């Protein structure tokens, strides 16, 4: 199919595995609507395409592993990221498994461009290209600060990554020319709201040092312990935590019965741009789009007890780039927050690092670059090898 000006239909492959992949898909949809107003965008869930039982089992298994046997996930992740002999066969099997059904979805929709924000979606696209000859232009947008091998495939035209060493970490240096340093895939409201506007929007009247604590949509990690330690801190501090869909966590934290000007526990929210703007610092488990949202907003990031596997790996990348501070143990968290409350130099350095991280990057430009895959521009030819 030849599209001279802009794609008519774009398909985004995401997955409801936490909120990060869908959040990146939403940000891309927003940018596409601004750049190509007449373009139809549809999103499908890569996991759910295998059947609702498979989707439910996958989500349960992934969350259960991170909560109860993180050592097993850590060991698997390290094997995946260290050994090509392990990574490549499992990638091929994954690509075959997810690619079989995805081909039917792409064919019946007659799409001009497919974008993946989930690694198994990228695997499917690669298998369809190399094994079935599907020629629809494709791109992967990786909303993570560590790129593991499941993200990167020779059968995908472009990979948008968040940091320069992604090809090395993915054990795919031969695909470095297929990788582009992209903008953080977050909604446009992040970074456009002042702290005063954010606090007003959230009904926060205090001028206290505000710590936003989040464990993502599933409330993973040591979120409850972190909140309790910070609420007990002396000084002018307010703790706000987002529990996502983890209602058990929210109910447990509600039992603190702390005054609103000291503590707020929220469930799943669509006001993260305002909450990020209202905060002074953000405490996370080191993984996911939350980190990119905080950096885009210019808020210092504390990675507390990073999740096994990708959480630890992403935290190591952030520390190397000066984008976050990490700590383990409740005493370490308390000391880190107390230091940031009093050390304006460190706060300013971390805020500046966040601003520098996103400098010169524009999500609409990245979408435009994907659009070039549909034409015959020299830039598109070079990018796809």
Protein Blocks (a to p, Z undefined) as FASTA:
>chain_A
ZZfkbcfbdcdddddehjklmmmmmmmmmmmmmmmmmbccddddfklmnojklmmmmmmm
mmmmmmmmmmlmmmmmmmmmmmmklmmmmmmmmmmmmmmmmmmmmmmnopabdcdfbfkl
mmmmmmmmmmnopabdcddddfbfbdcfklpcfkbfbacdfbfklmmmnopaklmmmpcc
ddddddfkgopacfklmmmmnopabfcdcddddebjnogajklmmmmmmmmpgcjddddd
dekjalklmmmmmmnopafkloccddddfklmmmmmmpmbdcdehiajklmmmmmnopac
ddehiaehjlmmmmmmmmmnopaccdehjklmmmmmmmmmmmmmlmmmmmmmmmmmmgoi
afklmmmmmmmmmmmcfklmmmnZZ
